[in-house]
Structure formats: C-alpha cells, structure tokens
Amino acid sequence: MSDLKNFLFTSESVSEGHPDKVSDRISDMVVDTYLSNDPYSRVACETLTTTNKVVLAGEVRGPEIKKDDLINKVRECIKEIGYDQDGFTWKEATKIESHLHSQSSDIAMGVDSSGNKDEGAGDQGIMFGYACDETDVLMPAPIHFSHKILRLMAEDRKSGRLKNIEPDSKSQVTFEYENGKPSKVKSVVISSQHTANVNQEQVRELLRPYLINSIPKNFLEGFNEDEFYVNPTGNFVIGGPDGDCGLTGRKIIVDTYGGAAPHGGGAFSGKDPTKVDRSAAYAARYIAKNVVASKIADKCLIQLAYAIGVSKPLSIYVNLFDNDLDKNKFVEDKIKESFDLSPRGIREMLGLNKPIYEKTSAYGHFGREPDKEGAFSWENTNKSDIFLK
C-alpha cells in the first residue's frame, strides 16, 4: 500500500455466484474430492463456465474417481451456490465435460522425494503474505468489508431472508486513510444480479442494510448517500456464467489483500498443496499474521521464492514498513529458525493434506476463522510469541 499518510484506497470483492468464483469453487471441489480419497493426491484443475456449460481440464494423480461422480459433484456445487436459471442451472440443461488426465511425469519427478532428495516445490515462483492491524482479523479494511457485504448477502439469500437477489454480485469499498490508518468510508458500490420483477430503487433498498450492517458505525459517520452506488449500469438480470464466461484463477487480488499488498501471480484454486503458489502463500500469510499479532509491527509483508524441484525457499524477504533494519533482521532470523518452509514442512505445519479447499473459494482465503476441519489453519496466531523480543 502507498507510503503516503493521507489517501483513498479501494478494494473489491465478488460473490460465490460470480462466474469466476463458480469456476474456483468447482476446481477446489475437485481438489477436495481427490484429497478425501488420498491425502497425497496431486491435482491441477481448471474450470470454464459459460451459458449452460461447464468444462473441467487439468492433471491429476491419485485414486480413480468416476467421471459421473465428479459431474454429479459439479452439479451439487452449482445447486449450493443457487443457480437454477435458463442460462445456467444445476440440472441437466447445463452440460458438464471433464477432460482431466494424468499428471506429467516430468512434473512428478521434480516434486517427488527419492533417495536423499526431499520433496521439491511443484513450480517456481514468488509468493507474498501480508497482515496489518486495520481490522481484528489483521486484514486491510477495504477488502475485509467488501467481503463481508457479499458474505452476509449470500447467507440471507440462501436462507430466504433476502428475496429477488440472485447469486452473481460484486462489491467495492473505498476508504479514506488519515495518518496511514483507515478513518472513514468514502464510497461503496454493490452490483447484484436480481429478478426481473424489481426496479433499481427496490434493489437499492434491499441492499442498503448490507452496507449498514457490514461496516462499523465509526467508519460510516458522515457517509454521503450519493456515494452509495447500486447497479450503476441500471439493470442486472442476466448474470453468472450466462452473462459472462468464468475461469479458475482470475480473481487473485480478491482472493488475497485487495491490492493492498503484492501478489506473486499464481492462483490458488484447483491446486493441491504441493503447489507452492497456494501452500507457500498460505505460509507467508501465517508468518505475517503472527508477526503483527505479536505487536512488534503494525504491518508486515513476507515474500518467499521457490524453484521447481527444490525443497528450500531460494529467498525470504521481510518488510515491517518502519525502517528499523535491526528489527527486520530479527524477524527474518526468527523465521529461518522457527519455520520449515519446504513444501513438506508447510503442509505438515498447516495440515494442508485435507479436503479443506472448497470453502476457501469465495470471500477471500485470508481473514477467515480457522475451523475444526482444519480449513484456514494459516489464520491461527499460535506462533506470535516467537517474535517477542
């Protein structure tokens, strides 16, 4: 985020019904299906969704999963999201194809452990983790509240409390920052698919409570109603995969920090935890969150770098944004001493060989509550004492 003290900053989120998020969920369902049968399965699944069609493609290694069983699970995903529309439905009108095939032996050779060789990274790349004290979950305020608006909308839509609103939605929150801290909300945008029998003023009234109930009152003091934008195009009846093609991995900034921190470029969804695009990004967030939870710094950025087939990270970068070089070096040394950042070490540290990924596919991979099944283990702050001087 900017080094300026006073500025505006905006982040967006998209709902589970956004076509890209439908694709992310289906791809993560495939990961979970394989890990449920064999925790050491390998999966790299991409999904395309469009008008009444879903296409799976990618590489897998693990137990044999019947194609029909996988297709039925795709339909369950679509049904749970809430799609039963003329242009996209969980029923037979939507055609589902699976083109998954065996993982490349060349990739497998680089990742597998053998002899004296430890398990290597599944690809080269750079991964970032970030945390800051702007919210109680140590996430940047704009992305945190953008997610919350849509998550609450989805909960009420599914329970029947929110009527005439369909699954495809987007939100965008702009904060004013003073002295580097979020001070108040400048503007909010909510665009949501709706039924044809409501007009835009009615949609606005349906969605206003989600602005009020998602963002703390102190951030909304003096909020100008003219800065609340609902469906600025004027109509949003055709949506979801019928309105726009969806692809796995196109919402990586939504998935992470809303632009408040760098992103290495790799997507998360559809990848098993040998892929450091995913697992090392989770580890970097885990470390950064524990650093900030220790209160040694207000914010922390971690970068990790890997080469395919190599187990240890090639570099570890720490930025505490306070120009204290000794403190930065202290944190870097503690990371090297206390965390095994090999692919195997990350998986064991965070318990990643579990079917925990489908629930990560919408409303952000970070800033979530760890659950008893092991999902969002990287959000725990059980290592913060490591960084106490």
C-alpha positions in Angstrom: 0.0 0.0 0.0 1.1 3.6 -0.6 3.7 5.2 1.8 1.5 8.3 1.8 -0.2 9.2 5.1 -3.4 10.5 3.7 -5.0 8.9 0.7 -8.0 7.0 -0.7 -7.8 3.2 -1.2 -10.3 0.9 -2.8 -10.7 -2.9 -2.9 -13.4 -5.1 -4.5 -14.9 -8.5 -3.8 -17.1 -10.8 -5.8 -19.7 -13.3 -4.6 -19.6 -17.1 -4.9 -22.1 -16.7 -7.8 -19.6 -14.6 -9.9 -18.7 -16.8 -12.9 -15.0 -16.8 -12.0 -15.9 -17.9 -8.4 -18.2 -20.6 -9.7 -15.2 -21.9 -11.6 -12.9 -21.6 -8.5 -15.4 -23.5 -6.4 -15.7 -26.3 -8.8 -11.9 -26.6 -9.2 -11.5 -26.7 -5.4 -14.2 -29.3 -5.1 -12.1 -31.5 -7.4 -9.1 -31.0 -5.1 -11.2 -31.9 -2.1 -12.6 -35.0 -3.8 -9.1 -36.4 -4.6 -7.7 -35.5 -1.1 -10.7 -37.1 0.6 -9.7 -40.4 -1.1 -6.0 -40.0 -0.9 -4.4 -37.1 1.1 -1.3 -37.2 -1.2 -3.2 -36.8 -4.4 -1.9 -34.3 -7.0 -4.4 -32.0 -8.6 -4.2 -29.1 -11.0 -7.7 -28.4 -12.2 -9.0 -25.5 -14.3 -12.7 -24.9 -14.9 -14.5 -22.9 -17.5 -18.2 -21.9 -17.0 -20.4 -20.3 -19.6 -24.0 -20.5 -20.8 -25.3 -23.9 -19.8 -21.8 -25.5 -20.0 -19.0 -26.4 -17.6 -15.7 -27.8 -18.7 -13.0 -29.3 -16.5 -9.4 -29.7 -17.6 -6.1 -30.4 -16.0 -3.9 -33.0 -14.5 -4.4 -35.4 -11.6 -2.5 -38.2 -9.8 -4.3 -40.3 -7.3 -7.3 -42.6 -6.9 -9.6 -43.3 -9.8 -12.6 -41.0 -9.5 -15.5 -41.9 -11.8 -16.3 -39.2 -14.2 -20.0 -39.4 -13.5 -19.4 -39.0 -9.7 -17.3 -35.9 -10.4 -20.0 -34.4 -12.7 -22.6 -35.0 -10.0 -20.5 -33.1 -7.5 -20.2 -30.2 -10.0 -24.0 -30.1 -10.1 -24.0 -30.0 -6.3 -21.7 -27.0 -6.3 -23.9 -25.1 -8.7 -27.1 -26.0 -6.7 -25.5 -24.9 -3.4 -24.5 -21.6 -5.0 -28.1 -21.1 -6.0 -28.2 -21.3 -9.8 -31.3 -22.7 -11.5 -31.7 -20.2 -14.3 -32.5 -20.6 -18.0 -28.9 -19.8 -18.9 -27.2 -21.7 -16.1 -28.6 -24.4 -13.9 -27.5 -27.3 -11.8 -29.9 -29.5 -13.7 -29.3 -31.5 -16.9 -29.8 -28.4 -19.1 -26.2 -27.5 -18.2 -23.7 -29.8 -20.0 -20.6 -30.8 -18.0 -17.5 -32.1 -19.5 -14.4 -33.5 -17.8 -11.0 -33.6 -19.5 -8.8 -34.3 -16.5 -5.8 -36.5 -17.3 -2.7 -37.9 -15.6 0.0 -35.6 -14.2 3.1 -35.1 -16.3 5.9 -37.5 -15.3 8.3 -34.6 -15.7 6.5 -32.5 -13.1 6.1 -35.5 -10.8 9.8 -36.3 -10.9 10.6 -32.8 -9.7 8.1 -32.9 -6.9 8.6 -36.4 -5.6 11.1 -37.2 -2.9 13.5 -40.0 -3.6 16.8 -41.2 -2.1 18.4 -38.3 -0.4 16.3 -35.8 -2.3 13.5 -34.1 -0.3 10.2 -33.3 -1.9 10.6 -30.3 -4.2 8.3 -27.4 -5.0 5.7 -28.0 -7.6 6.7 -24.9 -9.6 8.9 -21.9 -9.5 7.5 -18.6 -8.4 7.2 -15.9 -5.8 4.6 -15.8 -3.0 3.6 -13.0 -0.7 1.9 -12.8 2.7 0.6 -9.7 4.4 -1.0 -8.6 7.6 -1.9 -5.3 9.2 -3.7 -4.1 12.3 -6.6 -2.3 10.4 -9.2 -4.9 11.4 -9.5 -7.5 14.2 -8.6 -10.3 11.7 -5.4 -8.4 10.7 -6.6 -7.7 7.2 -6.8 -4.4 5.2 -10.1 -2.7 5.9 -11.3 -2.2 2.2 -11.1 -5.9 1.3 -12.3 -7.1 4.6 -15.5 -5.2 4.5 -16.0 -5.8 0.8 -16.0 -9.5 1.5 -18.3 -9.1 4.5 -21.0 -7.3 2.5 -21.3 -10.1 0.0 -21.0 -12.9 2.5 -23.9 -11.6 4.5 -25.9 -11.1 1.3 -25.3 -14.7 0.3 -26.3 -16.0 3.8 -29.6 -14.1 3.7 -30.3 -15.0 0.0 -29.9 -18.7 0.8 -32.0 -18.6 4.0 -34.8 -16.8 2.1 -34.5 -13.5 4.1 -33.1 -11.6 1.1 -35.5 -12.1 -1.8 -35.3 -11.1 -5.5 -31.5 -11.1 -5.4 -29.6 -13.7 -7.5 -26.2 -15.3 -6.9 -23.9 -13.0 -9.0 -22.8 -9.9 -7.0 -19.8 -7.6 -6.7 -18.9 -5.1 -4.0 -16.3 -2.3 -3.8 -15.4 -0.2 -0.8 -13.2 3.0 -0.8 -11.7 4.1 2.5 -10.2 7.5 3.4 -6.9 7.0 5.2 -5.5 9.6 7.6 -2.0 9.2 9.0 -1.8 5.8 7.4 -4.9 4.4 9.1 -8.5 3.9 7.8 -10.6 6.7 9.1 -13.9 6.6 7.2 -15.7 5.1 4.2 -15.7 7.4 1.1 -17.9 5.3 -1.2 -19.5 1.8 -1.6 -20.5 0.1 -4.8 -22.7 -3.0 -4.8 -23.7 -4.6 -8.1 -26.1 -7.5 -7.8 -28.0 -9.7 -10.2 -31.7 -9.5 -9.4 -35.0 -10.9 -10.6 -36.8 -9.1 -13.5 -39.7 -8.0 -11.3 -37.9 -5.4 -9.2 -36.6 -2.0 -10.2 -33.3 -0.4 -9.3 -34.7 1.7 -6.4 -36.1 -1.5 -4.9 -32.8 -3.2 -5.3 -31.1 -0.3 -3.6 -33.4 -0.6 -0.6 -32.8 -4.4 -0.5 -29.1 -3.9 -0.4 -28.7 -0.9 1.9 -28.8 -3.0 5.1 -25.7 -4.8 4.0 -23.8 -1.6 3.8 -25.0 -0.6 7.3 -24.6 -4.0 8.9 -21.2 -4.9 7.5 -19.2 -1.8 8.3 -18.7 -0.4 11.8 -20.6 2.8 12.6 -17.5 4.8 13.3 -16.4 4.3 9.7 -19.8 5.4 8.3 -20.1 8.7 10.3 -20.9 11.5 7.8 -21.2 9.0 4.9 -22.7 10.7 1.8 -25.7 8.7 0.4 -24.7 9.9 -3.0 -21.6 7.8 -2.7 -23.6 4.6 -2.4 -23.8 3.1 -5.9 -26.1 0.2 -6.6 -26.1 -1.4 -10.1 -24.7 1.7 -11.8 -25.5 0.1 -15.3 -29.2 0.4 -14.4 -30.1 -3.3 -14.8 -28.6 -6.7 -13.9 -30.9 -9.5 -14.7 -28.7 -11.6 -16.9 -25.7 -12.7 -14.8 -23.5 -15.5 -13.7 -21.9 -17.8 -16.3 -24.8 -16.9 -18.7 -23.8 -13.3 -18.6 -20.0 -13.7 -18.6 -17.6 -16.6 -19.1 -15.9 -17.8 -15.9 -12.4 -19.2 -15.5 -10.5 -20.5 -12.5 -7.9 -18.2 -11.0 -9.0 -14.8 -12.4 -9.7 -13.2 -9.1 -6.3 -13.5 -7.3 -6.5 -10.0 -5.9 -9.9 -10.6 -4.5 -8.5 -13.8 -3.0 -5.7 -12.1 -1.2 -5.4 -8.5 0.0 -7.5 -6.4 -2.4 -4.4 -4.8 -3.9 -3.0 -3.6 -0.5 0.0 -5.9 -0.9 1.8 -7.5 -3.9 0.7 -10.8 -5.3 3.2 -13.3 -6.9 0.9 -14.0 -9.8 -0.1 -17.6 -9.2 -3.7 -18.5 -8.5 -4.8 -20.8 -5.6 -8.0 -22.6 -6.5 -7.7 -26.0 -8.2 -4.2 -26.8 -6.9 -3.2 -29.4 -4.3 -0.8 -28.2 -1.5 2.4 -29.4 -3.3 1.8 -26.3 -5.5 3.7 -23.6 -3.6 1.5 -21.0 -5.4 -1.0 -22.0 -2.9 0.7 -23.5 0.1 3.6 -21.0 0.4 1.2 -18.1 0.0 -0.7 -19.5 3.0 2.5 -20.0 4.9 3.6 -16.4 4.2 0.2 -15.1 5.4 0.6 -17.3 8.6 4.0 -15.8 9.3 3.0 -12.2 8.6 -0.2 -12.5 10.7 1.8 -13.9 13.7 4.3 -11.1 13.3 1.6 -8.4 13.6 -0.2 -10.4 16.3 2.9 -10.1 18.4 2.6 -6.3 18.1 6.2 -6.0 17.0 4.9 -4.2 14.0 1.7 -2.6 12.7 2.0 -4.4 9.3 4.2 -7.0 7.8 5.0 -8.2 4.3 6.7 -11.5 3.6 8.0 -12.8 0.3 9.1 -16.4 -0.4 10.7 -17.6 -3.6 10.9 -21.2 -4.9 12.3 -23.2 -7.8 10.6 -26.3 -9.2 12.0 -29.4 -7.7 14.0 -27.6 -4.9 12.7 -28.0 -1.4 14.0 -24.9 0.4 12.9 -21.4 -0.5 15.5 -19.5 -2.5 14.9 -16.3 -0.6 12.9 -14.9 2.3 12.1 -11.1 2.3 10.6 -9.2 5.3 9.3 -5.7 5.3 7.9 -4.2 8.5 7.4 -0.7 7.0 9.1 1.1 9.9 12.7 1.5 8.5 14.0 -0.4 11.5 16.7 -2.6 9.9 17.6 -4.4 13.1 14.0 -5.4 13.7 13.6 -6.6 10.2 16.7 -8.7 10.5 15.5 -10.1 13.9 12.2 -11.2 12.3 13.9 -12.7 9.3 16.3 -14.7 11.6 13.3 -15.9 13.7 11.5 -17.1 10.5 14.6 -19.1 9.4 14.9 -20.6 12.9 11.3 -21.4 13.6 9.6 -22.3 10.3 10.2 -25.2 8.0 9.3 -23.6 4.7 9.9 -26.6 2.4 6.8 -27.8 0.7 6.5 -30.8 3.0 7.2 -28.6 6.1 4.5 -26.2 5.1 1.9 -28.9 4.5 2.7 -30.6 7.9 2.8 -27.3 9.8 -0.6 -26.1 8.5 -2.2 -29.5 8.0 -2.9 -28.9 4.3 -3.3 -32.5 3.1 -7.0 -32.4 3.9 -10.2 -31.7 1.9 -10.5 -28.1 3.2 -10.3 -26.1 0.0 -13.8 -25.7 -1.4 -14.8 -23.4 1.4 -11.8 -21.1 0.6 -13.0 -20.4 -2.9 -15.2 -17.3 -2.1 -14.9 -14.3 0.2 -11.1 -14.5 0.5 -8.5 -17.0 1.5 -7.4 -14.8 4.4 -9.0 -13.1 7.3 -11.2 -16.1 7.9 -11.9 -18.1 11.1 -10.0 -21.4 11.4 -12.4 -24.3 11.7 -12.4 -27.7 13.3 -11.9 -29.5 9.9 -8.6 -27.7 9.5 -9.5 -25.0 7.0 -7.9 -21.6 7.4 -5.2 -23.0 9.8 -3.0 -20.3 8.4 -5.1 -17.8 10.2 -4.1 -19.0 13.6 -1.8 -16.7 15.7 -0.3 -19.5 17.8 3.3 -18.6 16.8 3.2 -14.9 17.8 5.4 -15.4 20.8 8.3 -16.3 18.5 8.6 -12.7 17.5 8.5 -11.2 21.0 11.9 -9.6 21.7 
